[in-house]
């Protein structure tokens, strides 16, 4: 009998599957009944508890800082107006000099010889002029008495004018020789401090070659290299801000300065703009070359300040959740002016009075019902 059943199952396998199908349908019916029961018991959509703030646009203090150095406002490269051999340099770097002080001197023998030659030429021209004047006086007398011709008188007058011209030329040459001799000494044009020397005694220097650099210590600038972004949002168009300049080595030493010059072209290497700040009443400790920090505080245009936790990423762009009058949240894109350590400065995208979610933003979805802190 058993062998007969086994043989029948091998010939008709569908006969064995009938009980299994029946069992499966029974289990599916039971699960469907349980699902209907669970659906009947499901609670209403959950209302999320969030923290919010009301949008209020206002101007905020916006500070910038940069590192620079102290430089003289007036600085001149000093050089000789003639060429020659440098035989003496009276000052070194850091020396304080007064207007008219001797700074350096060239070998002057050649220029003294030129001066002697010019003086001799002047004496010869004066002698020729005296002779020409006497000849012209005689010619006038003889012409008046009829003892000479008018042609001879004209020659005498011509010789007189030529002698006068030669004397004038000799006088100019003498003045030039005196100037060139005087130019062999280099004197300070103003009270200042020597900040650089570029030539040593024994060196042959050319006309105009820099011997040393002289700076005025009374007027100082703080020079900074500023990025282009710092000029993007000035507080008031056309108004240059006040800058507080302080020493890096001693921040207690500071002075108030005013921006007096902004380079119109960016530096080719750094792509920054050179800004010069004129410092009023700079302390003596602010020496040339000292490193300083410059700080400026401006008031921005009205912006919205949100905590960093309010920001939500929407397809790679910044957005925030805004609560509508029905206590449902909507995702709203915004424009961020800048990111700071613990807050976000929003320049556009939000309206006055909007309710923005500041905590719990990652648990929300579009049209999610929310309640605020303190609400039941």
Buried (B, 14 or more C-beta within 10 A) or exposed (E): EEEEEEEEEEEEEEEEEEEEEEEEEEEEEEEEEEEEEEEEEEEEEEEBBBBBBEBEBEEBEBEBBBEBBBBBBBBBEBBBEBBBBBBEBBBEEEBEBEEEBBBBBBEBEBBEEBBEEBBEBBEEBBEBBEEBBEBBEBBBEBBEEEEBEEEBBEEBBEBBEEBBEBBEEBBEBBEEBBEBBBBBBBBBEBBBBBBBBBBEEEEEBEEEBBBBBBBBBEEBBBBBBBBEEBEEBBBEEEEBBEBBBBBEEEEEBBBEBEBEBEEEEBEEEEEBBBBBBBBEEBBEEBBBEBEBBBBBBBEBEEBBBBBEBBBBEEEEEBBBBBBEEEBBBEBBEBEBBBEEEEBBBBBEBBEEEBBBBBBBBEEBEEEBBBBEEEEE
